[in-house]
Amino acid sequence: MLRGWKFEIQLDEKSDKPVYLQIADAIIKDIHSGRLKAGDALPGSRNLAQLLKINRNTVVEALNVLIIEGWLFSKERQGTFVSDTLPDFTETQKNIPISRSIKEHSPKHYSIQFDDGHPDSKIAPITELARAYRQIFNQKARWQMMGYSNELGDLEFRRSIVQMLNHQRGMQINEENVCITRGSQMAMYLTSQYLFTKNDNIIVENPGYKPAWMAFENAGAKLLPVSVDKDGLNIADVISYLESGKKIKAIYVTPHRQYPTTATMSLKRRLELIRLSNEYNFTIIEDDYDNEFHFGYRPVLPLSSFAELKNYVYIGTLSKVVAPALRIGYLVSNNSTLIEKTGNLRKIIDVQGDSIMEKAVLQLIKGGTIKRHIKKATHHYKAKRDFMATILEKYIKDKASYTIPEGGLAFWIIPNKQVDWILISKKLKSQGIKIITPDAYSFYQTVNGIRLGYGSLSEQELENGVIALSKLL
């Protein structure tokens, strides 16, 4: 039963966004606006399809996306309903103002190196990139680009990042909200230098991304670890810190695909974290380090895409998309002072970045090369992920547990019993195999799991490495 809700949407068949995602996002918009409330019933897929004059399967796909993401739930023989765990968005919006990996330089004698999720450099669009550079240097008045440019990055390149984030990740920003950096780690460092002074507190995930922790500590911040489970960051631990009287300056999270466990933060927890950020006035630093490679319906929208979130820094990278050697990252914030100050900080260490590289990558974006490469790479990595799942099932299913990830370039493996990872690492090294031990991403070496990247290895290397590991578990 429709219950007074009239679905209003203008579908754009020429849009890059699939029709089913346009429908899904329109329903989310109606939930945010209050037109759809918790517990409301949606019309059946057949009725919606007739209303929109499209194939019913397209509507079913849209509803499935929203069920997976937690916006809707289905009752057998009763229909589809808006989740009853969502907050009242109309209340939360009243006071809103307008407006990776750990890189280790390992010895060359390792025949197999399990990194934590590096891309496969062999499929990088090198030929296309070289062509883009040649086109740039063959332009008229090419001397003009040899001078200094904006410390926030090439304006047209920033606009392309804005278009991508607004269109594909549901954000609402403009080029003044963006600072281009040499990789996500520089973005993390600049953010830390602006946000923190000595003894400021920042909540971090445990296990988590240690290079980010180092940037925070370098700026004087104190780390407060919070546990992680299958639904991501443990909100109860966050609340415990907040209620203890500690002044929290920021929280660092990887909600889309938690590093290193690959868990996706549930919608309920994401909404609760946003509420806490607004109530206690701390900044959410969101690291979306591998958004592009996703094998399900679509990547979960960032926390930073929620209009009600008052204080955020969103950090991303194109390095995994183009090639790791090209250091292209970006930080985005709704805090204009933060963007201005990070731009000024960047001047001290890197006056303007690499504007020529930005122009070259912009050529790839405009020409459709990046879009085609992401599509090709996604198929490539999905095949590798499926192969990795097959050999894990074959060799370690009785010795460890794991979840097949919906994206990214790594698996999280948890042995059924406590193991000595340092000893296992030493034995593997003697066989020419390298792994990253849990102490690289945890406090006090309390984590028993291990992250195995599969993107940069061949199928034979993956199988040989997993066989060797299985014999030691």
N, C-alpha and C positions, 0 to 999 in steps of 0.2 A: 504493500500500500504506500502511496506517495507521501501522505501525511503533510500536505501543504507545501512541499518543496518542489519548485519548478527549476529544472536543470537548464541553465542558460550558458551556451558555449558556442563560439564560432570556430569550427574546425578548419584548419589550414592544411589542405592536402599537399601543398607545395613546400611546407615547412620541413626542415631537417629533423624535427622532432616527430617520431612516429605518432600516428593518430591515437593509439591506445594510451600513450604517455600524456598526450594533450588532455584526454578525458580524465586520467588519473589526477593530473595537476589541477584541473578545474574543480574536481571534487574536494581536493585538499584545500583549495582556496575558499570554497564554500564552508568548510569546517572552520577555517581560521576566521572567516567573517561572522560566523554565528548563524548563518543560514541553515547549516546542518549542525545539530547538537548531538552530544553523547546519547547513544541508544536509538537515535532516529533510524527508521527503516529506509532503505533505498528501493526504488522500483526494480523489478526483475530485469535480468540481462536482455530478455526478449523485448520488453517494453522500452528499455533504454535504446536498444538497437533500432526499433521502429521510430522512436522519437528523433534520433540523430540521423536516421536513414543510412545506416552503415551495417556491415556484417556483424552478426551477433558475436562471433568469435573475437572480434576486436574489443567489444565491451567486456567479454569474459576475461580477456587478458588484462584490461585496465583494472577490473575488480580484483583479480589475483594479485596484481602489483600492490594494491592498497591493503589487502589482507596480509601479504608477506611483510609489508613495512609497518603494520600495526595500526593503521588508520581505521580499518574495518574488521569485522569478524563475521563469520558465517554460521548460521544455525541450520542444521539439517531440516529440510522440508518447511522452513519458516522464512528463509531469505537472508539478505545481507544487511548488516547494521553498522552504524558508526560506533567505534570502540567506546565502551563506557568508562574507560580509564583515562580518557583525555581531559585536560583542564578546560575551564571556560575561557576560550581565547579572547572573547570580547572584554573580559575583565582585565586580562594580562596586557592588553594593548592600549588601555586608556591613558597610561602615563608615558607612552613611547614618544620621544622627541622626533620630529620630522628630520627629516634630513635631506734503502736507505741503508739507508743501510749503513752498517759499521764497516768502514773500508779498512782492511788490513793488508799491508804490503807483504804478502807471504812469499816465502822462498819459491823459486821456480820449479823445484824438484817435486812438488805435489802433482800427482797425475790427476787427482780429483779434488776440487775445492768446493765444498758446500758453503756458498755465501748465504746471506740472509734475504735474498730476493733481488739479485741484479738482473737487468734485462739481457737479452741475447744480442750482443753487439753485431753479430754476423748479419742480422736482418735490418740493421739501421739504414735509413735512406741516404747513404753516403753520396751516391751519384747525383741524386736530386739536390742535395745540399751544396755539392761542388758547383752544380749548374747555377744555383741561386747566387752564390758568391760571384761567379763570372758575370752574371747579368747585372749585378750591382756595380761592379767595377767597369762595366761597359756603358753605364748610363752617362748622359750628358751632365755637365756640372758636377761630376763625381768628387771633385775637390772639396765640395761643400760638406761632405760627410766626414772629412778627415779632421774637423775641428772638434771642440767640446760640445757635448749635448747635455740634456737635462739629467740631473743626478737621480731622478726617479725612473729613468729609462726612456727609450724612444716613445714619443707620444702615440704614434700610430700603432706601435707594438702593444702598448698598454691598452689601447682601445680594443685591440683584438682579444686580449686576455679578458677584458671586461665583457665583451660580447660572448665569449665562451662560458664564463662563469655565470652570467645572467641567464643565458639560454639553456645551458646544459645542467647547471647546478642550482638553479632557482634563486640566485642571489640578486640583490638590488643595489648595484654600485655604479660608479662612473670612474673615469680615468684618474680623478683626484684621490681616489681611495686606494690606489695601487702603487707599489714600489717594486721595480724589477731588481733582482739580486743575482749574484753568481751562485746559484743553487739554494736549496732550502736551508742549509746550515748557516749561510750568511744571513738569511732572513731571520733565523732563530737568534743569532748573535745580536743583530741590530735591535730586534724586539726586546731582548733581555737588557741591553744597555739602556734603552729608554725606560722600560717599566720598573726595573728593580734598583733599589739601594741596599746597603748592607743590612742583613738580618730580616729582609722581607721574606714572607713565607709563600711558597708555591707548592700546590698539590700536584703530584705526578703519579702516573700509573706504575704499578710494580707487579710483574716485570714491565719494562718500558725501554725507551730509546735513550741510551746513555749519552750520545753526543749532544742531545738537547739538554740533558741534565748538566753537562759540563758548561754549556753556555750560560745557564741560569746561575750556577755556582760562581762562575767567573764574574758575574755582575753583582755578587754578594748575597744572592738569595739562598734561603734554607729550603731543602727538599723535604716534603712530607709525603711519604709513600702511601698509596691506597691500593688495595687488592683488586684483582680483575677476575671475572668468571665468564661463563659462556655468553652473558648478556653485556659484557664490557665492564666499564668502570663501576665499582661498588659504591653506589650512592650513599648507603648507610655509613660507610667509612668517611665520606666527605662531610656528611651532616655531623658526625662525631667530632671532627676537627672544628667545624664552625661553631658548634655548641660549647666547645671547650673554652671559648674566649680568645682563641688565636685569631689574629687579624690575617686573613688570607688575601694576598695581593692578586694571585692568578691561579689558574689550574691549566695544566698541559694535558691534552687528550688526543688520541688517535681514534675517533669514534667510528669512522667508516670501516676500517679494518685494523683492529688494535695491533700495535706492534709490541711484542712479537707474536702474540697468540692467534692473530687473524680474526678474533671475535668481533662481531658487529654490535655496537651499543644499541639496545632496544629503544624503540620510540618512547616508551614510558620513561626510561632513564634519561633520554635526551631532553625531554620536556621538563623533567624534574631538575636537571642540571641547569637549564636555562632559567627556570624560576629561582633557583638558589643564587645564580650569578646576579640576577637583577635585585634580589632581596638583600644580599650581602655585599653587593657592589664590587665583585672581583671580575677580572678579565678572563675570558676563555680563550686560550691559545690552542687553536685547532690545526693539527698537522694532518693534511690529506695527501699523504705521500705517494699513493699509487692509485688514484681514482680512476684512471683511464682503462685499466685492464680488468673488466668485470664480465662474468660469464652468465649471470642471471638476467632478470628483467632489466635492471638498471642499477647503478650505484645509489646507495642511500644518500639523500640530500644532506648537505653539510648542516651542522648546527648554525653556522653563520648565515644560512639562508632564511632562518626564522626572523621575521621582522620584529618580533617582540624582544629579541636579544639586544641588550643595550651596549655591552662592552665585549668586543671580540677582536682577535687577530687571526686571520686565516692564512695558512702557509701551504703553498703547493709548488710543484716543480714540473718542468717539461723535459728534464734531463733523461728520465726513463723512456720518454716517448721518442725523442730524436736520437740521442746517444749520450751515455754517461759522461763522455769527455766534454760535452758542451754543457757548461754550468749555467743553467737557466732556471732560476726560481723566482718566486714572487711572494710578497706579503700584502695582504689586504686588510683594511680596518675601517670601521665607521668612526674612528677617532681621528679627526683631521690633524690634530696636533701631533699625534704619534707618527703619522705619515710624514709630516713636515720635518720632525726631529730625526726620524730614521734616515731621511734623505740627507740631512745635514751631517749625520754621523757617517754615512756612506762616503761623503766627500773626503773625509779624513783618511780612509783606507783605500778607496777605489773611486776616484773622482767622478766617473760617469759610467763605469761598466764597459761592456763591449757592444756599442751601438751598431757596428757593422754586422756582428753575429745576430743581433736582434732583427735587423732588417732582412738578413738572409732567411731566418726562421719565419719571419712575417711573409716572405715570398712563398714559402712552403705552405703556410696556412691559407693564404689567398688563392693559391693554385690548386688547393684541394689535396696536396700531397700528404699533409699531416692526417687528414681525415681518412684517406685511403690506407695510410700506413697503420693507423690505430686499428682499423678493421682487419687488416691482414695480420697484424701482430696479435690481436685478440684471438683469432682462429688458431694461430701458431701456439700461443701459450695455453689455450684451452686443451689442445691436443696433448701438449706436454703434461698439463695437470692431470688429465685423464690417464695418461701412461703412468705417471707417478702414483696415482691412486691404485692402479692395477698392481704395481710391484709392491706397494706397501701392503695391500691385501694378501699378496702371495707370500711375503717374507716376514712381516712383523705383526700381522693382525692378532696373533695370540700372545704377543709380548708387549704391545703398546696400544694406546688409543689415539685417535686423531679424527678430525672433521675435515671433509673435503671442502676446501674454501670456494666461495662463489666468485673469487677474483684474486688479484694479486699474484705474486710469483713465489710463494713459499707455503709450506705446510708446518703446522705445529704438532709435534709428536710428544706424547706423555707416556713414558714406560709404566707398566703395571706395577712395578716395584721401584723403590728408591735405588738409584744407581750412582756410581762414582763417575761423573762425566769427565773429570780431569784424567782419570785413569783410562777411560775409554778413548779419550782424545789422544793420549800418548800412544795407545796401541794402534789406533787408526793411522796416526802419523808415520809409524814404522812401516805401514803398508802404502804410504804415499797418498793418504786421504786426509783432508783437513775439514774439521767442523768448527763451528763457533760454540763454545761452551756457555752454559747458562749464566755464569758470572758476568758475561758481557752485557746482560740486560736485566740484572736483578740486584736488589739489596741483599746483602748478607748471604748470597748464594743459596737462597731458600727455595728456588724454583727448580723443579725436577724436569721440566720440559725442554725441548730443543727445537729451534727453528731451522728448517732445511729449505733453502732456496733451490728451485728447479729450473728457472728460466734460462740460465746461462750454460747449462750442461746438456750434453747429448743424451739420448736415450740409453746408450750403452754405459756411459759414465754414471747415470742415475741408477741403473740396475746394479752395476758393480758396487757402487757406494752403499746402497741399501742392503745388499747381501752381506757386505763386510760389517755394517752396523748391526744387522740382525743377529749375527753370531756373538756379539758382545753384550746384548741386552739380556 
